Amino acid sequence: MVGRTGCGLCGAESLEQAITAPNSITAELSISHKALQRAIAALGGEQQLQQQTGAVHGAAWCSPEGEIQVLREDIGRHNALDKLLGAISRQEQEAGFVLVTSRASYEMVAKTASANIPLLAAVSAPTSLAIELAEQSGLTLVGFSRTGRHVIYTNGHRLTEV
C-alpha cells in the first residue's frame, strides 16, 4: 500500500523506494572519548525545555573538544535534529559532531550524512538499519551515549584515546 502520511513514505510502494542510499561522508573529524563524554555530561544542563517539561528531545552540535555550540529541542526527536541541522547550515561551523537524546534511526543517520557530519552520537540504541546505513556512508555511529560509557557501532576510527 502506498504510504499516506508525512513519515517520509508518501508515494513509496517498496522499502527500496523509501530508503535511498545515504551520502558518503567526506568531512574529516577526530575526537577523543573524553570530548564525547564531556558533551554527554553537559547535554542535560543545556536543555532548558527538557528541564521545564521533562518531555522533549534535544539535538546538539558539539565541537571536537566536546563543547555544546548549538542546541535545539522539540517534542519530536526528528524535529529537534531538523531544527539543529537548519540552524547550523545557516552559520559557518567548524568541524564537529551531533549528539541526540534519542535512539538513532535510519532517518537520523541519513539526515546527518546528508549534512556531511561525520559523527552521530545517540543516548539510546541505534536501529539495525541505522547501523547498516552508517556503515555504508562512512558515518561514525555511537549509541548508548551515557555518562561514563558509550558504544561505537560503526567507523570508530574517528574516536581516539587522547
FENKALIN-V756736 format. One record per residue. RES is the residue in three letters. SS is DSSP state (hx for helix, st for strand, lp for the rest). OMEGA is omega in radians with two decimals (NA if undefined). NEAR is the number of other ideal C-beta (glycine too) atoms within 12 Angstrom. Layout:
BEGIN
RES:SS:OMEGA:NEAR / RES:SS:OMEGA:NEAR
END
This chain:
BEGIN
MET:lp:3.12:10 / VAL:lp:3.12:12 / GLY:st:-3.08:16 / ARG:lp:-3.08:11 / THR:lp:-3.13:11 / GLY:lp:-3.07:11 / CYS:lp:-3.11:14 / GLY:lp:-3.12:21 / LEU:lp:-3.10:18 / CYS:st:3.09:14 / GLY:lp:-3.13:15 / ALA:lp:3.13:18 / GLU:lp:3.10:13 / SER:lp:3.10:13 / LEU:hx:3.13:13 / GLU:hx:3.10:9 / GLN:hx:-3.06:14 / ALA:hx:-3.05:19 / ILE:lp:3.14:22 / THR:lp:3.12:20 / ALA:lp:-3.13:17 / PRO:lp:3.03:32 / ASN:lp:3.06:23 / SER:lp:3.13:18 / ILE:lp:3.07:33 / THR:lp:-3.13:14 / ALA:lp:3.10:26 / GLU:lp:3.08:19 / LEU:lp:3.02:34 / SER:lp:3.10:24 / ILE:st:3.11:37 / SER:st:3.04:21 / HIS:hx:3.12:25 / LYS:hx:3.12:19 / ALA:hx:3.09:33 / LEU:hx:3.12:48 / GLN:hx:3.09:25 / ARG:hx:3.13:27 / ALA:hx:3.13:43 / ILE:hx:-3.13:35 / ALA:hx:-3.09:25 / ALA:hx:-2.98:24 / LEU:hx:-3.10:37 / GLY:hx:3.14:25 / GLY:hx:3.14:17 / GLU:hx:-3.05:26 / GLN:lp:-3.10:28 / GLN:hx:3.12:15 / LEU:hx:3.10:21 / GLN:hx:3.11:26 / GLN:hx:-3.12:15 / GLN:hx:-3.00:10 / THR:hx:-3.06:14 / GLY:lp:-2.99:13 / ALA:lp:3.12:16 / VAL:lp:3.07:26 / HIS:st:3.09:34 / GLY:st:3.03:41 / ALA:st:-3.04:47 / ALA:st:2.97:46 / TRP:st:-3.04:41 / CYS:st:3.08:41 / SER:st:3.08:27 / PRO:lp:3.09:28 / GLU:lp:3.11:22 / GLY:lp:3.10:30 / GLU:lp:3.11:24 / ILE:st:-3.09:31 / GLN:st:-3.10:28 / VAL:st:3.11:31 / LEU:st:3.04:34 / ARG:st:-3.13:35 / GLU:st:3.08:34 / ASP:st:3.09:26 / ILE:lp:3.09:19 / GLY:lp:-3.11:24 / ARG:hx:3.10:30 / HIS:hx:3.12:29 / ASN:hx:3.12:24 / ALA:hx:3.11:36 / LEU:hx:3.11:41 / ASP:hx:3.12:27 / LYS:hx:-3.14:30 / LEU:hx:-3.12:40 / LEU:hx:3.07:32 / GLY:hx:-3.12:19 / ALA:hx:-3.10:22 / ILE:hx:3.10:31 / SER:hx:-3.14:18 / ARG:lp:-3.13:12 / GLN:lp:3.04:14 / GLU:lp:-3.09:9 / GLN:lp:2.97:24 / GLU:lp:3.12:19 / ALA:lp:3.13:25 / GLY:st:-3.11:38 / PHE:st:-3.13:50 / VAL:st:3.06:54 / LEU:st:-3.13:51 / VAL:st:-3.08:51 / THR:lp:-3.07:38 / SER:lp:2.99:36 / ARG:lp:3.13:30 / ALA:st:3.10:45 / SER:lp:3.12:33 / TYR:hx:3.13:33 / GLU:hx:3.14:33 / MET:hx:3.07:46 / VAL:hx:-3.12:49 / ALA:hx:3.14:34 / LYS:hx:3.14:37 / THR:hx:3.12:47 / ALA:hx:-3.12:37 / SER:hx:3.07:24 / ALA:lp:3.14:33 / ASN:lp:3.08:28 / ILE:lp:-2.96:44 / PRO:lp:-3.08:36 / LEU:st:3.03:49 / LEU:st:3.08:56 / ALA:st:-3.12:53 / ALA:st:-3.13:45 / VAL:lp:-3.13:37 / SER:lp:-3.06:24 / ALA:lp:2.97:21 / PRO:st:3.02:37 / THR:lp:3.14:24 / SER:hx:3.10:19 / LEU:hx:3.07:24 / ALA:hx:3.12:36 / ILE:hx:-3.14:31 / GLU:hx:-3.13:23 / LEU:hx:3.09:36 / ALA:hx:3.11:42 / GLU:hx:-3.13:26 / GLN:hx:-3.05:24 / SER:hx:-3.07:34 / GLY:lp:3.14:30 / LEU:lp:2.99:46 / THR:st:-3.11:41 / LEU:st:-3.13:49 / VAL:st:3.12:44 / GLY:st:-3.10:35 / PHE:st:-3.11:22 / SER:st:-3.10:42 / ARG:st:3.13:23 / THR:lp:3.10:17 / GLY:lp:3.13:12 / ARG:st:3.00:17 / HIS:st:-3.10:37 / VAL:st:3.12:24 / ILE:st:-3.12:29 / TYR:st:-3.10:32 / THR:st:2.98:34 / ASN:lp:-3.09:27 / GLY:hx:-3.11:24 / HIS:hx:-3.13:17 / ARG:hx:3.13:32 / LEU:st:-3.09:31 / THR:st:3.12:17 / GLU:lp:-3.11:11 / VAL:lp:NA:9
END
